[in-house]
Amino acid sequence: MEVVTTLPPDTPLDRVAARVRRIERLGYDTVHVPETVHDSLAVALLALEHSTRLTVRTSMTLAFPRSPMITAYAAWDLARFSGGRFHLGLATQVRGNVEGRFSVPWSDPAGRLADYLTSLRAIFEAFRTGGPLDHRSKHYQFTRLQPYFNPGGADVTPPPLYTGGVNRRICEVAGALADGFVTHKTNSHPRFLRERCLPALAAGARRAGRTDGGPRIVVVSGAVTAPTEAALATTRRAARKELAFLYSTPAYRPTLELLGYAEIGERLSALVRDRRWDDLPEALPEEVLAELVPQATYDELPMVLRDRYGDLAGGLAVDLPADDRHDDAFAGMLSKLRSLPAAAPVG
């Protein structure tokens, strides 16, 4: 089983090296680099520079604010620099952020993401071969790449392309075109994955005629864990605060709706509209949180995750503890988690 963590989104640039070295020392296989308050590709470069064996995967670089060509140049450089340890994860984000935070037009997100992925593969092939570039799709056309502007690199392996998403069309795009799929923390409940996500991924893979089994699945469960039962209370509070904010976004509500908690999502959205940020956690009851995410001590977590995701996941994400005083016990837990068998691809 691939064992993954996410670099804390607010990590200052001058702390990236130390945190990545700790992640590697603990025994993680992969670090996810988010894009919230920093440029994910810039942070990925730092993470690669200060690690030796970790896979560094952006999760997720925002696609639409960038031209595929701009993304391709950065990803190609990172793939070459790292000797193949870089994976490019791409996502659409939600309409409000794309239009309001980035001032980029929003239209046909699933179709645009599909064209983005095929554009990247065409650009990577032109980089690799030094040949001409002539790629035309509904949303992107690339017809010019003079030798002067081609970074070259017949010895460079193009980075694997990952994506994520919640709705059916985006999942079908991933099933057809992505090397891997990272689930969203709000929509990683086993029932949602079995009933909504995996069937859509498999349908996309079938329509594309894939013979490789489709994308591998990395599950970001949002697991709440700590060395002792008493310490779980602190991590539970932090998880409740984060998930309450995330579930306030209508696009992230499908699991709440599937499990019969639609009114909680509506309540959270209303609190955000009123800018009552401090009231969000109380609107997500602890008993609902317990149903949404696994909660266990370090000793118990590997078996809890095995029982919950053993037939679903090729990789599992567990957050990096803020406190390093129990790192030996945490590293032992990760070792047990890594020994679990990985699920087969979805196709």
JOWOPE-V394445 format. One record per residue. RES is the residue in one letter. PHI is phi in whole degrees, 0 to 359 (* if undefined). NEAR is the number of other ideal C-beta (glycine too) atoms within 10 Angstrom. Layout:
# JOWOPE-V394445
[[RES;PHI;NEAR] [RES;PHI;NEAR]]
This chain:
# JOWOPE-V394445
[[M;*;21] [E;288;18] [V;250;21] [V;233;23] [T;223;21] [T;254;20] [L;301;24] [P;311;15] [P;302;13] [D;267;10] [T;300;20] [P;297;10] [L;302;11] [D;281;8] [R;250;13] [V;300;23] [A;301;14] [A;295;11] [R;291;19] [V;294;24] [R;297;15] [R;295;14] [I;301;22] [E;295;17] [R;297;12] [L;291;21] [G;106;15] [Y;297;26] [D;271;17] [T;218;20] [V;244;25] [H;271;25] [V;252;30] [P;278;19] [E;232;22] [T;235;9] [V;244;9] [H;227;19] [D;287;15] [S;296;25] [L;286;21] [A;293;14] [V;293;22] [A;300;31] [L;299;20] [L;298;21] [A;297;31] [L;292;22] [E;296;13] [H;251;15] [S;222;20] [T;238;8] [R;232;8] [L;298;20] [T;281;21] [V;247;26] [R;236;28] [T;288;28] [S;209;28] [M;230;23] [T;291;24] [L;282;21] [A;283;23] [F;293;22] [P;291;16] [R;241;17] [S;295;14] [P;306;24] [M;292;16] [I;299;11] [T;296;22] [A;297;24] [Y;301;16] [A;296;20] [A;295;26] [W;295;23] [D;299;16] [L;292;21] [A;296;23] [R;292;18] [F;299;14] [S;270;20] [G;67;10] [G;102;13] [R;271;20] [F;259;27] [H;241;25] [L;259;30] [G;259;28] [L;230;27] [A;216;22] [T;275;24] [Q;63;20] [V;263;17] [R;304;12] [G;303;12] [N;286;16] [V;298;20] [E;279;14] [G;274;11] [R;267;12] [F;245;14] [S;55;8] [V;242;14] [P;299;9] [W;244;17] [S;197;10] [D;43;12] [P;301;21] [A;293;17] [G;295;14] [R;294;20] [L;295;24] [A;300;24] [D;293;21] [Y;297;24] [L;295;22] [T;291;17] [S;296;23] [L;301;26] [R;296;15] [A;293;20] [I;294;24] [F;302;21] [E;294;13] [A;293;18] [F;300;24] [R;293;18] [T;268;13] [G;75;13] [G;277;11] [P;287;12] [L;242;19] [D;216;12] [H;238;19] [R;229;11] [S;221;16] [K;299;10] [H;256;16] [Y;221;18] [Q;229;12] [F;233;19] [T;230;9] [R;214;10] [L;207;19] [Q;294;8] [P;308;8] [Y;300;5] [F;259;10] [N;267;17] [P;290;13] [G;66;13] [G;129;17] [A;299;8] [D;269;7] [V;269;18] [T;270;13] [P;304;20] [P;292;25] [P;302;18] [L;253;21] [Y;249;25] [T;213;28] [G;212;22] [G;164;27] [V;235;19] [N;282;16] [R;298;17] [R;296;16] [I;294;22] [C;296;28] [E;294;23] [V;300;27] [A;299;32] [G;299;27] [A;280;21] [L;235;22] [A;267;27] [D;281;19] [G;208;23] [F;225;28] [V;253;29] [T;287;27] [H;273;20] [K;303;22] [T;280;24] [N;227;25] [S;244;28] [H;296;24] [P;305;17] [R;294;10] [F;297;22] [L;297;23] [R;290;12] [E;269;11] [R;242;19] [C;284;30] [L;296;20] [P;300;16] [A;290;20] [L;299;27] [A;295;19] [A;296;18] [G;297;27] [A;296;24] [R;295;14] [R;297;11] [A;280;15] [G;69;7] [R;292;18] [T;244;8] [D;260;10] [G;89;13] [G;86;26] [P;290;28] [R;279;22] [I;254;26] [V;252;24] [V;264;25] [V;260;24] [S;281;23] [G;72;23] [A;306;23] [V;262;23] [T;216;24] [A;195;21] [P;292;17] [T;223;12] [E;300;11] [A;297;9] [A;287;16] [L;300;17] [A;300;11] [T;293;13] [T;291;18] [R;295;18] [R;298;14] [A;295;13] [A;294;23] [R;298;22] [K;297;15] [E;294;16] [L;292;23] [A;299;22] [F;295;17] [L;297;19] [Y;289;26] [S;288;23] [T;276;16] [P;306;13] [A;295;17] [Y;260;20] [R;273;22] [P;309;21] [T;293;23] [L;303;23] [E;294;13] [L;297;15] [L;271;15] [G;90;9] [Y;242;19] [A;301;13] [E;295;11] [I;293;20] [G;299;22] [E;294;15] [R;296;18] [L;297;27] [S;297;16] [A;295;12] [L;297;19] [V;294;15] [R;301;9] [D;272;9] [R;58;8] [R;264;13] [W;299;13] [D;290;9] [D;270;14] [L;301;21] [P;303;20] [E;294;13] [A;277;21] [L;248;25] [P;301;13] [E;298;12] [E;292;8] [V;286;18] [L;303;19] [A;297;12] [E;283;11] [L;283;25] [V;229;20] [P;291;21] [Q;222;21] [A;195;18] [T;287;17] [Y;304;21] [D;297;14] [E;266;14] [L;300;24] [P;304;22] [M;286;14] [V;298;16] [L;290;24] [R;300;18] [D;294;11] [R;275;20] [Y;231;24] [G;303;16] [D;263;13] [L;242;18] [A;252;26] [G;265;21] [G;210;23] [L;229;29] [A;256;25] [V;227;25] [D;296;20] [L;286;18] [P;295;20] [A;292;9] [D;268;12] [D;264;12] [R;290;9] [H;246;15] [D;298;14] [D;297;10] [A;294;14] [F;294;22] [A;298;14] [G;297;15] [M;296;24] [L;298;20] [S;299;13] [K;294;17] [L;295;20] [R;296;16] [S;284;11] [L;291;17] [P;290;10] [A;274;15] [A;288;18] [A;290;12] [P;303;19] [V;284;26] [G;282;17]]
